[in-house]
């Protein structure tokens, strides 16, 4: 149980896969029970099938066994029972928001609402209704887990003690890493160039409206759109009015349209667009768009470099901090609220390997010492835009074996997880005997279910 507790909440949600809902893999029978909460054989098999589907194309993925999935379901049910006993609540709005997010991900995966409904054999409304109770259970289980572990903290003394117990020969080895931040400025195209691009987009709009229709829109998108994803999706996206990840101007412009209507030119943070409304149902919409990015000239690039030069001088003379400069001037949404830090995505660490950075950043970093700032640099970003940035090298580590001085946050994170696991392990040992537990004989040989089997045996003796 110890290694599974934190992981269980990933696999326990997997049973609500759309394809699994529409077609059961095996005939149902009850294979486990905690209190009045039952676990069906199909729950186990559908979870496993869904995990296999999700891991397609990924390397070195180790899927959980049927025994582990059952253990995860038992843990989930026990937490759910305790959540109900403790009168924990989850709001209908919270459930509905989670359901909407899940349905949006399915629509994005399958391509359209119609395809999703065809595969599931149900309407979106019916799918949501089918999932609602499962989502309620999961959220209550999550709340109970949080109630058990959220107050747990780790002290420096505990981190040191945890590190002291580790086998020093098995500690991870880290290559040279750097901690780096940046301020990014997107030079703005001048008005004349922007108006020229807008006229071209209005010409595309007329071609579509003058009898071209959706097929003409698709042709123009493939020829002229500068959206990098146009080759894969033809410029088509599924939107939800309440989803905050979309550019506000793009979202508002799309939802002003009727089906089959093409928008006027819309300016977003990505460039200029025209949007075709393909279909709409309430807060959900399928749209296609053509994106054009007005090119910037040397004058706009020079202006952006001058701005960064002035910021660099203020930072060096102490009249402005780097973090304040990022917050006020940087155009990079990904790092704007983290003082410009580039993250490795690994345990939230701000230390990255040099090969995780874009090639154009490597050269200026090679001549910087920790604490220094680069001159403004012009480079081409992943969207093909010319942008200007200033780089701050905060720290650089030499290749080393993990140690507390250089890797304290990593060690502390693992120590905290171990402490939380221990608290959950203790909680389950205390509470499993208080529940009625039943486990089907098909899972009698499962390793890791001893405590559950012991509770099941006690339940059997009680019945007899």
N, C-alpha and C positions, 0 to 999 in steps of 0.2 A: 504493500500500500504506500509506503513512504515515497517512492519515486513517482508514483502515479497521481498523487493527490492534486498537485498544481496542474498537471497535464490533462486531467480528466475533463476539464471544462471545455477543452477543444473538441475532444472526441464525443462528448455527450451531446453537443449541438449538431453533430453530423447526421443524426437520424432524420432531420427534417428536409432532406434533399428532395427536390421536386420530382425527379424521375422515380425515386423510391416511394414517394407518396402515391404516384399514379399506378405503380405496379409492384406488388409485394413479391419478394424473391422466394420465400418459402411460406408454407402454411403456418399460421400463427399458433403458438402455444406459450403458456407462461413459463419462463425459465428462471425468473427471480422475482422476489417480492420483499419489500421493506414496509412494515406497517400495512396500510391499505394501498400502497403504490406498487403496481405491477410492472414487470419488464417482459416484453414479448420477444420471442425468438426472432421475429422479423425486425425488431428494433436493432438487435445486434448485427444481423446480416446487412441490413440497409445502411447502418453506420459504416461497416467495413467496405461496402461497395462504394459509398460516397467518398470515403478517404482514398480509395484506389483511384477514383475518377479525379479527385483534386490533385493527386500526386503524379498524374501522367506527365511525362516529359521531364520530371525532376530526377536528379541523380542522387544515389545513396540515401533514399528515403526508406526508413524502417517503419513499417506499419504496425500498429498494435495488434495483438492476437485477439481472438474472440473472448478469451478469458479476461484480458485486460479491459476490453470494452464492457463486458459485464460488470467488472469491478467498478469501472467508472460510473456505470448506470446505478449501481448499488449506492455508491457514495453520493451521487446526485439526489437519489430518493431520500437518503437519510438526512441530508442537509435541507431538503424541501420540507420534510416532516417537522424538523426542528424550527424552521422558519415559520411554518404555520402555527406551531406551538407557541412561539415567541411573538406571534401576531405581527410579523413583518408584512409590509404592504408594498405593492408595486402599482403605479398609476396606469390607468388605461391609456393615457397619452404616451407614456413611456413605451408601453407594449406596441402601440400603433406606430410610433416612430421607428422602432426596431424592425417591425414587419415591413414598413415602407422601404427602409434601407435594404432589407433582404430581397424584397421583390425587385427593387431597382437593380441590384447586382445580378439577379437572374435574367432580367430583361436585357441588361448589357451583355451578359454572357451568351444568351441565345439569339440576340439580334433584334427582337421586337416582342411586344406584348402578345401579339397574335401567335407567334411561334411558341412562346412559353405556354400559353393556354392550350395549344394543340398538343404539345408534349405531355403536359400534366393531365389533360382531359378534363380540365376545370377552368372556370373563370378566375381572374386575379382575386376577386372578392372571395370566392370559395377557397382558394389557396390560403389566403390570409386567415380565414376562419379556421381552417384545418391546423394552421401553425400556432394559432393564438394561445392555446393552452400549453403547448410545448414551450413557447417563449415565456409565458408566465412562470412556469416551473423553473426554467433556467435562470431567470432574473431573481427569483426568490432564493434559489440555491446560491447564486453569486452573492446576494446580500448576506446570506448566512455565513458564507466563507469569509466575507469581508468583516463581519462582526467578530469572527474568531481571531483573525490575524491582523486587521488594520492597525490595532493599537501597539503592535509589536515593533520595537525599535532595536537598533544594534549600537552598542557602545564601542569606542576605540579599544577598550580592554578586551571585549568579546571578539572583535576582529583579530586582534593580535593572538588571542588564544586559539581561534579557528585556524589562523595561518600556521601557528606553531604545531598543529596536529597533522598538517599536510605532509605528504611524502615529498621531500625536496627534489628528489630525482624525477618526479612526475609533473613538476610545475611547468606550465606552458612557457615557451620561449617566444619572445616578441622581437620581430625585426625592428629596425630603426623606424620610429614614428614621429610625426609632427603634429602640433596643435596650431591650427591656422584659421584666421578669420578674414573676411573680405567685405568691402563696400562696393556694390555694383550699381552703375548708372547706365540706364538705357537711353542713349541719345534720341531725342525726339526729331522726327522728320519735319522739314519746314512746311509751311502751310500750302505753298504752291504744289509741292510734290504730293501731299496728302489729297489735295483737291483733284489732281490728275488721276490718282488711283481710284478715288471715289467715282469719278466719271466713268472709268472702265467698269466698275462694279454695277453702276446704273445701266450701262450698256448690256451687261449680262442679264440683269433683271428684265430688261425689255425683251431680250431674245426668248427668255423663258415664258414671259407673259403673252408674247405674240405667237402662241401656238406651239411653243417648244415643250412645255410641261416638264414633268419630273425627269424624263429621259434626257432632255436638253440640259437640265440643271446638272445631272450626273456627268455629262460630257464636259461641261464647262468646269466643273469641280476637278475632274481628273486632269484637265489641261492647265488650269490656272491657279487652283487653290494652293496656298503655301502651308496648309495644315500638314504636318509630317505624317499624320495618321490617315491621310486621304486615300492612300493606296490600299490600306487594309479595310477601311470602313466606308469609303466613298464619301466621306464628310458627314456621315449620319451619326447622330447621338440620341440617346434617350435622356430626357431632362425631367427633373421634378422641381416644381416651383419652390419647395422648401429646402432644397439642398444648397448648402452654403459654399460648396466648392467651385461652383460656376461663377464666371465674371458677372457681376450684377447687371451691367448694361446689356450683355448678351442675353441673360435670362429674361430680363424685362422686355427686351425687343422681341424675343421669341414668343412669349405668352401674350403679346398684343395681336398675334396673327390668328387668322382662321385657317382651317385645313385647305391646303392648296395655294395659300397666299405667300407671296415673296415679300420680305421686308424691304424697307429703305436701307440705305447704308448705315450700319451701326459701328460705332467706334468702341473697342474694348481695350484692355491692357495688352492684348495680343496683336492688335492691328485693326483693319477694317473688314467688315463682314456683310454679306447678304445671307438671309436665312429663309429657307423654305419649310413651312409647316407641313409635315407629312400626315400626322394624325395626332389627335389630342383626346384625352379622357380625364376630366377633372384637373388635378395638379400634375398629371403625367403627360408628357408630349414626346413625340419622335420628330426630330428635325434634321435637315441637312443644311450645311453652310458652305460658303466659299470664303476663304480667308486670304486677304492680300496684306502684305506687310510693307508699308511705304518705306523705301530705302532712305538711309541717312547719308548725308554728304560729309566731306572732310570738315566743313564748318561746324556741323553739329557735334562731330566727334571731338573736335578741338575745344568746343565749349564745355563738353563733359569732362575732358582732361583738365581744363582750367579749374573747374569746380573741385575736382579731387585734389589738385595741387593746393588749392586754398585750404581745404579741409586738413590735408597733411601738415601744413604749416601750423595750423591752430592746434592740432594734436601734439606736435612736437614742442610747441611753446607752452603747453599745459592749459590753454584756454578752452579746450574741447576734449572730451574723452572719446575714444574710439567707439565705445558702445553707444554714446549719445549721437555720434555722427551716423552710425548705422541706422539707428532708430528714426532719425529725421530725414536722411537723404537716400538710403539704399533702396533700390527698386527690386531687390531679390526677396520675394515673399517667404521663401523657404528658410532664410536665416535672419530675417529682419528683426525678429523678437528673441533671438538668441545671441545678440551682440555680434552677429555676422559669422558665428562659428560654423565650420564645416564638420558635420558629424559622420561617423563611420556607420551609424545605424546598429552598432554592436553594443548592447547594454547602455545605449545613450552616450557612449564615450565620444569625447571630442578629439581623441587621438586617432589619426588615420595613417595608413601606409601611403608612401609616395605614389604607388601605382593605383591608388584609388582616386587620385586627382587628375584633372584634365592635363593633357601634355603641355599646354601653353602656360600652365601655372608652375611647372617644374623648373623651368629656366630661371625666373626671378627668385624662386625660393632657394636655388643653389647658391646665391650670393648674399642671402640675408642671414643675419645672426638673430637668435631669439631676442625679442623686444624691438626689432626694427620693422620699418614700413617700406613697402616698395614704391617706386614711382608709378604713376598711372599707366595701366597696360590695356591695350586694345586687343580684343580677341573675339572669335566667333562662337556663340553659345550653341546649345543643343538644338535650338530652333532656327539656326542659320542667321541669327541677328548679330550685327556688330555691336558690342557693348564694351564699356570701359570699367575697369576695376582697380582698386588699391588693395594690396595684400598685407596682412599683419602676421608675422611669424611670432607666435607667442612662446612656443617651446619646441625643443627637439630632443628626442631621446636616442641613446645609442642602443644597438642590439643587446638584449639582456634577458635573463631568466626572471620570471615574475618575482617581484619583491614588494614589500609594503611601502617603501618610499616612493617608488614610481607608479605603482599600480594599486594604491590603496582603495580607490573607488571600485575597481573590479573585484578585489578580494572581499570588500565590505558587502557588495551586492550578492555575492555567492553565500557569504556568511548569513546575511539576512534571510535569504531564501531557505537555507538549511534550518534556521531558527523557526521560520513560519511553518515549514514542513513538520518539524518536531511538535509544534503546538497543535497542528491539525491531527497528527498521528495520536497524540495524547487524547485529544477530544474524541476521536473515533473509538479508541480503546475504552473510554469511559461510557460512550453512548450506544455503541453497537449492541451490548447485552440488554439494553432497555427496549429494543425494538423487536417486533415479530419479524423474523427473517426466514425466507425460504429460497433454496437454490436447487434447480433441477439436477437430476442425476447425470445429465449429459455433461455437466461442468464439475463433476465430483473430483476430477483429478487436477483441476486448475491450481497451479502454484499461486500463492499470494492471497487466496481466499480462506485461509485457515480460520481467521477470526470471525469471518462471516459464517463459515460452516459451523463453528462452535455455537454461535448465536442461533443458527438454524436448528441445530440439534436440541438446544434448550427449548426452542419453540415447539419442536416435535414432541419432546417429553411432556411439555405443558399440555399439549392437545390430548396426549394419551392419558 
